[in-house]
Amino acid sequence: MFEKVLICTDFSDGLHRFGHFVSSLAVAGIKQIVFLHTVPLWEKGIIPQVDTEKVEQAQTLLAEVVNENSTDVTVKIEVQSGKPVETILKIAQNYESELIVLGSQGHSRLSDKLLGSTMAELCKRSPIPLLLLRPQLISAYTAEELTLRCQHLFRSLLLPYDGSEVASYLVQKVKHQAEKQSGRYLQQCVLCWIVKDLKDSQARETLSQVKADLETANLQVEINIRQGQPVVELLEAAKMIDISAIAVSSGTLGTFREWLVSSVAGEILSSSWHPVLFFPAQR
């Protein structure tokens, strides 16, 4: 599904552990991995300087992890000094990455609105999809569990759908990924529509059409219609259905509109314990 991946780690998120599971990530179709650690500039003096000691420590730590790689996957290490968002976008462009993987600690919506976050800024500025993972889960997985997680990173996606342009855009992005993959890494999608009335036949008819469209990309597609509050029901569906990640998209993250009214995508990104695959809005 995604062949060139940039994995961003600050070490506290546990994502550098993926260096031990390159062979498992290869099973998910990944052919190039770049591990990136960003070191803040040392600003105790008058002029900000590169903290060479921390840069060397990070390079050593990452080298110890990725040296175990014995697969055909190309693995690179980048330790850069600077601002995280600018550095991540620059490295992603340099390596032609197709996906950025990063940890998400989870934030209150108020905190994100007032102070911002690396995740929120990347959602606003990145031209390529993001995969957000909870560090608490990555750190807690056993080696056996993480092996399976890496192998099935994109196997089954939960797609929130409500008939909007954003929902249709999300479906087409997922369909495109399925059509261009060289193997069956993405196998299944679950279309989930949260309605006000379960007797709404229009929702089922629309989902049936979307289902048929996705099936032309050789995907297994299920329909799930629920009633209630969208974010709550989507997270509940994720618990009950065997999925790899929740896929979302939004054109308002990081904008004034999102500050006024939180989007479903924004709430999912902030509160989901499942991995979240975010597709940036069309620019």
KESE-531181 format. One line per field, with one value per residue: residue number from 1; x, y, z of N, C-alpha, C in turn; residue in three letters. Coordinates in steps of 0.02 Angstrom, whole numbers. Layout:
<recs>
num = [NUM; ...]
n.x = [X; ...]
n.y = [Y; ...]
n.z = [Z; ...]
ca.x = [X; ...]
ca.y = [Y; ...]
ca.z = [Z; ...]
c.x = [X; ...]
c.y = [Y; ...]
c.z = [Z; ...]
residuo = [ALA; ...]
</recs>
This chain:
<recs>
num = [1; 2; 3; 4; 5; 6; 7; 8; 9; 10; 11; 12; 13; 14; 15; 16; 17; 18; 19; 20; 21; 22; 23; 24; 25; 26; 27; 28; 29; 30; 31; 32; 33; 34; 35; 36; 37; 38; 39; 40; 41; 42; 43; 44; 45; 46; 47; 48; 49; 50; 51; 52; 53; 54; 55; 56; 57; 58; 59; 60; 61; 62; 63; 64; 65; 66; 67; 68; 69; 70; 71; 72; 73; 74; 75; 76; 77; 78; 79; 80; 81; 82; 83; 84; 85; 86; 87; 88; 89; 90; 91; 92; 93; 94; 95; 96; 97; 98; 99; 100; 101; 102; 103; 104; 105; 106; 107; 108; 109; 110; 111; 112; 113; 114; 115; 116; 117; 118; 119; 120; 121; 122; 123; 124; 125; 126; 127; 128; 129; 130; 131; 132; 133; 134; 135; 136; 137; 138; 139; 140; 141; 142; 143; 144; 145; 146; 147; 148; 149; 150; 151; 152; 153; 154; 155; 156; 157; 158; 159; 160; 161; 162; 163; 164; 165; 166; 167; 168; 169; 170; 171; 172; 173; 174; 175; 176; 177; 178; 179; 180; 181; 182; 183; 184; 185; 186; 187; 188; 189; 190; 191; 192; 193; 194; 195; 196; 197; 198; 199; 200; 201; 202; 203; 204; 205; 206; 207; 208; 209; 210; 211; 212; 213; 214; 215; 216; 217; 218; 219; 220; 221; 222; 223; 224; 225; 226; 227; 228; 229; 230; 231; 232; 233; 234; 235; 236; 237; 238; 239; 240; 241; 242; 243; 244; 245; 246; 247; 248; 249; 250; 251; 252; 253; 254; 255; 256; 257; 258; 259; 260; 261; 262; 263; 264; 265; 266; 267; 268; 269; 270; 271; 272; 273; 274; 275; 276; 277; 278; 279; 280; 281; 282; 283]
n.x = [42; 88; 248; 364; 418; 421; 478; 454; 532; 545; 604; 545; 422; 431; 437; 555; 576; 528; 633; 681; 595; 594; 587; 458; 385; 413; 332; 213; 223; 315; 457; 556; 625; 642; 715; 688; 752; 731; 829; 817; 875; 1016; 994; 1049; 1148; 1190; 1173; 1080; 1131; 1187; 1158; 1278; 1315; 1195; 1147; 1242; 1220; 1090; 1108; 1190; 1105; 998; 1071; 1111; 992; 942; 1044; 1021; 950; 917; 857; 782; 737; 766; 849; 867; 949; 914; 967; 927; 948; 840; 680; 540; 425; 460; 578; 534; 449; 542; 633; 546; 513; 639; 668; 564; 452; 303; 220; 203; 249; 208; 210; 71; 25; -95; -205; -292; -430; -437; -307; -237; -298; -261; -122; -67; 11; 136; 78; -47; -2; 66; -39; -104; -9; 61; 88; 69; -1; -27; 16; -43; 9; -19; 97; 95; 39; 127; 243; 203; 177; 222; 363; 313; 182; 205; 265; 159; 76; 153; 158; 26; -8; -89; -198; -339; -462; -559; -683; -753; -909; -1018; -1085; -1036; -927; -797; -797; -819; -703; -608; -640; -606; -468; -425; -466; -383; -257; -274; -286; -160; -71; 55; 35; -80; -96; -178; -331; -464; -609; -713; -860; -930; -1071; -1142; -1300; -1451; -1570; -1604; -1687; -1665; -1664; -1596; -1463; -1413; -1432; -1346; -1222; -1213; -1188; -1063; -991; -993; -914; -788; -761; -723; -590; -535; -563; -623; -775; -870; -1026; -1076; -1196; -1240; -1317; -1315; -1197; -1073; -925; -912; -981; -907; -783; -824; -865; -741; -684; -758; -747; -635; -504; -364; -333; -408; -467; -461; -506; -485; -519; -505; -421; -309; -351; -446; -580; -583; -548; -662; -766; -746; -693; -750; -644; -537; -569; -561; -426; -372; -423; -429; -378; -343; -236; -225; -255; -221; -277; -224; -319; -375; -271]
n.y = [-61; 69; 106; 179; 241; 358; 357; 440; 475; 513; 439; 424; 385; 256; 215; 189; 58; -10; -32; -156; -237; -240; -339; -385; -272; -270; -371; -305; -235; -132; -50; 42; 124; 263; 316; 446; 564; 711; 838; 966; 1134; 1196; 1317; 1395; 1486; 1645; 1633; 1510; 1341; 1185; 1039; 941; 832; 768; 737; 643; 542; 503; 455; 346; 264; 235; 172; 55; -11; -27; -95; -229; -264; -374; -385; -352; -227; -55; 39; 189; 312; 464; 599; 751; 925; 1047; 1126; 1022; 1001; 1067; 997; 865; 873; 913; 803; 702; 743; 739; 603; 556; 504; 412; 401; 462; 414; 432; 459; 485; 565; 602; 733; 865; 942; 1079; 1110; 1083; 1178; 1301; 1296; 1218; 1079; 959; 855; 912; 1019; 952; 882; 986; 1036; 935; 853; 720; 563; 528; 416; 389; 334; 266; 293; 229; 104; 48; 38; -54; -172; -343; -427; -523; -479; -354; -392; -450; -338; -253; -327; -324; -192; -110; -187; -193; -68; 52; 154; 305; 369; 488; 537; 659; 777; 767; 638; 561; 594; 535; 399; 383; 405; 296; 194; 220; 190; 53; 9; 34; -44; -171; -295; -389; -299; -204; -262; -259; -157; -65; 16; 143; 222; 345; 372; 471; 406; 238; 183; 245; 226; 280; 299; 167; 130; 219; 183; 55; 80; 144; 40; -53; 18; 21; -114; -140; -120; -234; -258; -319; -274; -210; -156; -44; 20; 137; 213; 368; 471; 533; 523; 446; 329; 286; 257; 154; 61; 33; -37; -155; -212; -301; -217; -132; 2; 166; 263; 432; 598; 775; 945; 1051; 1047; 1130; 1253; 1410; 1378; 1249; 1281; 1341; 1244; 1080; 951; 786; 708; 773; 748; 609; 590; 643; 564; 426; 260; 169; 145; 284; 329; 463; 559; 696; 841; 879; 983]
n.z = [0; 49; 1; 27; 174; 307; 468; 612; 763; 937; 1028; 1156; 1116; 1073; 941; 877; 898; 791; 709; 739; 675; 537; 439; 459; 426; 293; 247; 246; 132; 126; 63; 78; 217; 319; 463; 571; 683; 772; 838; 953; 931; 1021; 1134; 1235; 1227; 1148; 1011; 929; 925; 852; 943; 962; 1040; 1078; 952; 908; 1002; 971; 840; 864; 941; 851; 750; 812; 820; 686; 624; 629; 519; 388; 268; 104; 113; 103; 221; 305; 407; 486; 575; 628; 664; 723; 692; 723; 631; 509; 482; 469; 356; 259; 254; 217; 89; 27; 23; -48; 19; 51; 156; 321; 479; 647; 825; 933; 1072; 1114; 1145; 1231; 1152; 1173; 1210; 1090; 1006; 1062; 1083; 983; 896; 847; 775; 736; 657; 555; 499; 440; 350; 282; 126; 105; 166; 344; 475; 630; 786; 948; 1072; 1197; 1172; 1077; 1152; 1245; 1177; 1153; 1076; 988; 970; 911; 795; 722; 714; 633; 515; 473; 450; 369; 336; 359; 353; 439; 378; 405; 351; 278; 171; 130; 40; 87; 142; 27; -43; 42; 25; -111; -106; -30; -115; -224; -168; -150; -281; -335; -265; -253; -201; -96; 19; 80; 118; 160; 192; 302; 293; 383; 439; 536; 587; 612; 618; 617; 525; 408; 245; 139; 176; 180; 47; -18; 39; -13; -146; -136; -81; -188; -278; -214; -213; -341; -339; -294; -159; -1; 64; 196; 268; 394; 492; 611; 756; 840; 931; 826; 845; 962; 925; 815; 872; 955; 860; 805; 910; 909; 785; 681; 643; 564; 564; 584; 454; 405; 348; 326; 294; 376; 486; 593; 554; 570; 570; 625; 752; 798; 782; 818; 709; 658; 616; 680; 815; 818; 790; 905; 1010; 982; 1018; 929; 785; 674; 510; 419; 285; 198; 152; -15; -110]
ca.x = [0; 138; 313; 417; 390; 463; 458; 481; 533; 582; 625; 496; 363; 442; 434; 620; 572; 512; 696; 689; 541; 596; 564; 385; 359; 419; 272; 160; 236; 360; 521; 605; 609; 688; 704; 707; 749; 746; 859; 808; 935; 1040; 980; 1070; 1191; 1159; 1156; 1062; 1181; 1172; 1180; 1314; 1316; 1131; 1144; 1283; 1186; 1033; 1134; 1214; 1048; 963; 1115; 1110; 929; 933; 1098; 997; 912; 947; 806; 792; 710; 816; 839; 910; 945; 923; 963; 931; 937; 796; 609; 515; 381; 499; 626; 497; 427; 601; 659; 496; 521; 704; 666; 502; 412; 232; 183; 239; 226; 229; 173; 22; 12; -164; -208; -359; -443; -421; -234; -218; -322; -225; -49; -45; 51; 170; 29; -95; 32; 80; -103; -120; 41; 91; 54; 62; -38; 5; -8; -33; 9; -13; 159; 82; 27; 188; 290; 177; 174; 277; 394; 268; 125; 227; 277; 94; 53; 190; 139; -42; -13; -142; -239; -411; -474; -627; -693; -813; -941; -1081; -1111; -1006; -872; -737; -803; -809; -632; -573; -652; -567; -397; -414; -472; -322; -204; -287; -275; -90; -27; 83; 10; -143; -79; -243; -377; -534; -632; -779; -892; -971; -1112; -1179; -1361; -1498; -1625; -1582; -1734; -1646; -1646; -1551; -1394; -1395; -1427; -1284; -1165; -1210; -1155; -993; -964; -982; -858; -726; -750; -689; -518; -519; -567; -681; -806; -928; -1065; -1094; -1236; -1251; -1354; -1288; -1149; -1025; -859; -922; -1001; -851; -734; -854; -861; -671; -672; -795; -730; -564; -474; -294; -331; -464; -446; -499; -480; -516; -489; -509; -373; -260; -381; -490; -644; -575; -546; -731; -804; -702; -716; -748; -575; -496; -584; -535; -353; -355; -447; -429; -323; -324; -198; -267; -224; -249; -264; -233; -369; -350; -247]
ca.y = [0; 122; 74; 222; 264; 396; 345; 493; 454; 552; 385; 412; 356; 185; 198; 162; -15; -37; -53; -228; -273; -221; -396; -387; -215; -290; -411; -256; -203; -75; -63; 92; 153; 313; 332; 516; 593; 782; 864; 1038; 1175; 1215; 1389; 1426; 1542; 1700; 1606; 1439; 1297; 1113; 1001; 885; 774; 733; 711; 582; 492; 478; 416; 282; 223; 211; 126; -9; -44; -45; -139; -297; -274; -421; -393; -311; -160; -3; 74; 247; 349; 537; 637; 821; 975; 1101; 1123; 957; 1000; 1084; 944; 806; 886; 914; 735; 665; 764; 716; 530; 540; 462; 408; 400; 483; 379; 466; 445; 535; 556; 621; 800; 893; 985; 1148; 1118; 1087; 1240; 1359; 1290; 1182; 1019; 934; 817; 957; 1058; 908; 868; 1046; 1053; 878; 833; 647; 537; 517; 361; 408; 276; 281; 267; 184; 37; 23; 21; -111; -233; -391; -435; -562; -436; -302; -425; -455; -270; -227; -366; -307; -121; -78; -241; -179; 1; 77; 217; 343; 395; 524; 566; 725; 779; 742; 565; 534; 602; 483; 335; 381; 399; 227; 154; 230; 151; -18; -4; 38; -87; -227; -356; -377; -274; -180; -314; -251; -92; -64; 81; 155; 284; 358; 406; 492; 358; 175; 166; 285; 181; 315; 286; 99; 130; 255; 141; -2; 105; 155; -28; -80; 55; -3; -184; -143; -117; -299; -253; -344; -215; -221; -96; -41; 79; 143; 272; 399; 525; 507; 504; 391; 268; 265; 225; 92; 16; 13; -88; -216; -238; -319; -170; -112; 74; 208; 311; 494; 656; 838; 1005; 1107; 1042; 1184; 1316; 1445; 1342; 1194; 1311; 1355; 1181; 1023; 903; 716; 685; 800; 713; 541; 595; 659; 518; 355; 216; 132; 185; 326; 345; 528; 582; 769; 864; 897; 1053]
ca.z = [0; 50; -7; 55; 237; 353; 537; 655; 833; 987; 1073; 1209; 1084; 1059; 869; 854; 903; 725; 679; 751; 640; 466; 399; 465; 387; 223; 233; 234; 67; 132; 31; 101; 281; 345; 534; 583; 750; 769; 899; 957; 933; 1087; 1135; 1297; 1210; 1111; 946; 932; 896; 848; 1002; 930; 1084; 1072; 884; 906; 1043; 932; 783; 891; 962; 792; 714; 848; 805; 615; 600; 627; 457; 341; 215; 45; 127; 111; 284; 314; 471; 482; 638; 607; 716; 699; 710; 702; 573; 449; 469; 445; 287; 216; 246; 178; 19; 2; 12; -85; 63; 36; 219; 381; 539; 707; 885; 955; 1143; 1130; 1173; 1236; 1094; 1192; 1207; 1020; 977; 1088; 1080; 924; 907; 787; 738; 705; 605; 499; 467; 401; 299; 245; 63; 104; 224; 408; 516; 699; 830; 1019; 1100; 1253; 1145; 1045; 1205; 1283; 1136; 1154; 1010; 947; 953; 866; 731; 688; 700; 575; 456; 453; 465; 330; 308; 363; 372; 454; 343; 422; 290; 292; 109; 116; -8; 122; 147; -41; -57; 80; -9; -173; -88; -10; -176; -263; -137; -163; -352; -355; -225; -290; -170; -60; 85; 102; 95; 181; 217; 334; 286; 442; 436; 597; 565; 665; 619; 587; 471; 351; 190; 93; 197; 159; -27; -36; 58; -59; -206; -119; -73; -255; -307; -182; -231; -407; -324; -264; -86; 34; 94; 239; 286; 464; 505; 683; 776; 900; 924; 778; 870; 1010; 889; 773; 916; 978; 803; 799; 961; 897; 718; 675; 596; 575; 577; 563; 403; 407; 310; 347; 265; 424; 541; 595; 529; 617; 573; 672; 818; 817; 786; 807; 660; 679; 605; 734; 877; 811; 797; 975; 1061; 963; 1038; 869; 737; 631; 446; 399; 217; 193; 104; -81; -114]
c.x = [44; 207; 370; 390; 443; 437; 493; 477; 571; 608; 577; 433; 370; 444; 501; 623; 558; 576; 710; 641; 537; 570; 488; 353; 364; 359; 213; 171; 285; 429; 576; 581; 663; 669; 731; 700; 771; 771; 849; 874; 952; 1038; 1000; 1117; 1153; 1133; 1139; 1113; 1157; 1200; 1213; 1314; 1252; 1121; 1182; 1250; 1128; 1056; 1157; 1156; 1011; 1005; 1114; 1046; 926; 989; 1077; 962; 949; 898; 825; 765; 769; 801; 891; 898; 958; 915; 976; 919; 894; 726; 578; 474; 420; 547; 591; 476; 485; 627; 611; 502; 585; 703; 604; 457; 338; 188; 230; 208; 252; 185; 127; 5; -61; -163; -281; -369; -426; -347; -211; -238; -280; -150; -24; -6; 83; 120; -19; -64; 47; 15; -122; -73; 67; 52; 42; 27; 7; -25; 9; -41; 17; 51; 148; 71; 90; 238; 268; 175; 234; 305; 347; 208; 145; 243; 213; 68; 87; 170; 71; -57; -73; -195; -314; -423; -547; -633; -757; -843; -1006; -1110; -1081; -950; -808; -738; -792; -736; -592; -580; -609; -492; -381; -418; -410; -264; -212; -271; -201; -44; -7; 61; -53; -128; -140; -295; -451; -548; -701; -805; -941; -1005; -1151; -1240; -1403; -1554; -1603; -1628; -1718; -1621; -1597; -1478; -1371; -1387; -1363; -1223; -1158; -1175; -1080; -957; -947; -922; -792; -710; -718; -613; -495; -516; -629; -711; -867; -962; -1086; -1131; -1254; -1288; -1323; -1240; -1091; -958; -864; -937; -945; -798; -759; -851; -790; -654; -700; -776; -655; -531; -401; -289; -397; -437; -490; -467; -516; -480; -486; -458; -321; -286; -425; -557; -640; -573; -617; -771; -757; -733; -713; -676; -529; -507; -556; -459; -332; -371; -443; -367; -302; -279; -246; -226; -258; -227; -275; -284; -337; -330; -244]
c.y = [63; 88; 113; 258; 302; 386; 396; 471; 503; 505; 372; 380; 282; 166; 174; 87; -48; -59; -126; -270; -255; -277; -402; -329; -230; -331; -366; -217; -145; -94; -13; 123; 204; 326; 403; 534; 666; 806; 940; 1075; 1194; 1291; 1423; 1485; 1596; 1675; 1532; 1396; 1225; 1079; 937; 823; 733; 703; 645; 526; 461; 435; 348; 236; 195; 161; 57; -47; -69; -88; -212; -314; -320; -435; -350; -240; -111; 36; 129; 279; 422; 566; 709; 866; 1031; 1093; 1059; 957; 1014; 1028; 882; 815; 886; 844; 693; 681; 736; 642; 508; 493; 467; 410; 422; 448; 416; 448; 502; 521; 567; 688; 819; 938; 1058; 1160; 1125; 1154; 1300; 1355; 1256; 1120; 1000; 897; 863; 997; 1014; 890; 926; 1053; 995; 863; 759; 623; 528; 455; 378; 347; 299; 251; 218; 112; 8; 1; -41; -176; -278; -395; -472; -519; -383; -330; -428; -386; -242; -263; -345; -233; -87; -128; -224; -108; 14; 146; 251; 373; 429; 557; 633; 719; 751; 666; 532; 539; 549; 415; 329; 375; 327; 181; 159; 190; 77; -36; -6; -9; -148; -294; -340; -356; -243; -228; -297; -180; -102; 7; 92; 223; 289; 400; 427; 441; 295; 153; 204; 239; 213; 302; 218; 95; 163; 214; 81; 18; 116; 87; -59; -47; 30; -75; -191; -139; -181; -295; -289; -286; -235; -154; -100; 24; 81; 209; 301; 456; 499; 482; 444; 326; 242; 229; 159; 40; -10; -42; -155; -250; -249; -274; -156; -39; 107; 259; 373; 546; 718; 895; 1063; 1103; 1097; 1251; 1348; 1409; 1284; 1220; 1323; 1291; 1123; 974; 832; 690; 709; 764; 642; 542; 606; 603; 444; 319; 171; 175; 224; 344; 409; 546; 657; 786; 883; 970; 1076]
c.z = [0; 49; 25; 117; 278; 424; 581; 728; 877; 1042; 1130; 1181; 1067; 986; 841; 860; 836; 688; 688; 709; 566; 422; 402; 426; 312; 202; 217; 170; 69; 105; 51; 167; 300; 418; 546; 656; 745; 837; 901; 958; 1006; 1091; 1200; 1285; 1173; 1043; 952; 895; 895; 910; 977; 974; 1078; 1002; 880; 946; 1005; 874; 807; 909; 902; 753; 746; 831; 733; 588; 596; 561; 409; 283; 155; 54; 137; 175; 291; 382; 458; 552; 620; 667; 688; 724; 682; 637; 509; 431; 441; 372; 238; 202; 205; 104; -11; -16; -27; -46; 43; 98; 275; 441; 600; 766; 903; 1028; 1160; 1165; 1185; 1176; 1110; 1187; 1135; 989; 999; 1075; 1016; 943; 842; 743; 701; 648; 544; 462; 421; 341; 257; 181; 58; 167; 286; 441; 588; 744; 903; 1047; 1157; 1229; 1115; 1098; 1243; 1244; 1149; 1083; 963; 924; 903; 797; 690; 669; 638; 511; 429; 464; 431; 308; 306; 390; 387; 423; 367; 358; 309; 229; 90; 64; 24; 126; 79; -62; -22; 46; -72; -159; -69; -71; -219; -234; -151; -235; -370; -315; -265; -262; -132; 13; 119; 74; 107; 204; 249; 329; 344; 439; 501; 579; 626; 674; 583; 530; 406; 294; 142; 111; 172; 83; -50; -21; 11; -124; -194; -112; -141; -289; -279; -202; -299; -399; -288; -188; -60; 73; 135; 254; 359; 477; 579; 697; 839; 884; 881; 807; 917; 974; 844; 814; 943; 922; 795; 850; 941; 830; 714; 622; 614; 593; 557; 512; 406; 362; 335; 313; 313; 480; 537; 571; 583; 625; 623; 743; 844; 829; 770; 756; 689; 671; 661; 800; 876; 821; 869; 1024; 1044; 990; 980; 825; 692; 568; 420; 328; 215; 141; 38; -83; -187]
residuo = [MET; PHE; GLU; LYS; VAL; LEU; ILE; CYS; THR; ASP; PHE; SER; ASP; GLY; LEU; HIS; ARG; PHE; GLY; HIS; PHE; VAL; SER; SER; LEU; ALA; VAL; ALA; GLY; ILE; LYS; GLN; ILE; VAL; PHE; LEU; HIS; THR; VAL; PRO; LEU; TRP; GLU; LYS; GLY; ILE; ILE; PRO; GLN; VAL; ASP; THR; GLU; LYS; VAL; GLU; GLN; ALA; GLN; THR; LEU; LEU; ALA; GLU; VAL; VAL; ASN; GLU; ASN; SER; THR; ASP; VAL; THR; VAL; LYS; ILE; GLU; VAL; GLN; SER; GLY; LYS; PRO; VAL; GLU; THR; ILE; LEU; LYS; ILE; ALA; GLN; ASN; TYR; GLU; SER; GLU; LEU; ILE; VAL; LEU; GLY; SER; GLN; GLY; HIS; SER; ARG; LEU; SER; ASP; LYS; LEU; LEU; GLY; SER; THR; MET; ALA; GLU; LEU; CYS; LYS; ARG; SER; PRO; ILE; PRO; LEU; LEU; LEU; LEU; ARG; PRO; GLN; LEU; ILE; SER; ALA; TYR; THR; ALA; GLU; GLU; LEU; THR; LEU; ARG; CYS; GLN; HIS; LEU; PHE; ARG; SER; LEU; LEU; LEU; PRO; TYR; ASP; GLY; SER; GLU; VAL; ALA; SER; TYR; LEU; VAL; GLN; LYS; VAL; LYS; HIS; GLN; ALA; GLU; LYS; GLN; SER; GLY; ARG; TYR; LEU; GLN; GLN; CYS; VAL; LEU; CYS; TRP; ILE; VAL; LYS; ASP; LEU; LYS; ASP; SER; GLN; ALA; ARG; GLU; THR; LEU; SER; GLN; VAL; LYS; ALA; ASP; LEU; GLU; THR; ALA; ASN; LEU; GLN; VAL; GLU; ILE; ASN; ILE; ARG; GLN; GLY; GLN; PRO; VAL; VAL; GLU; LEU; LEU; GLU; ALA; ALA; LYS; MET; ILE; ASP; ILE; SER; ALA; ILE; ALA; VAL; SER; SER; GLY; THR; LEU; GLY; THR; PHE; ARG; GLU; TRP; LEU; VAL; SER; SER; VAL; ALA; GLY; GLU; ILE; LEU; SER; SER; SER; TRP; HIS; PRO; VAL; LEU; PHE; PHE; PRO; ALA; GLN; ARG]
</recs>
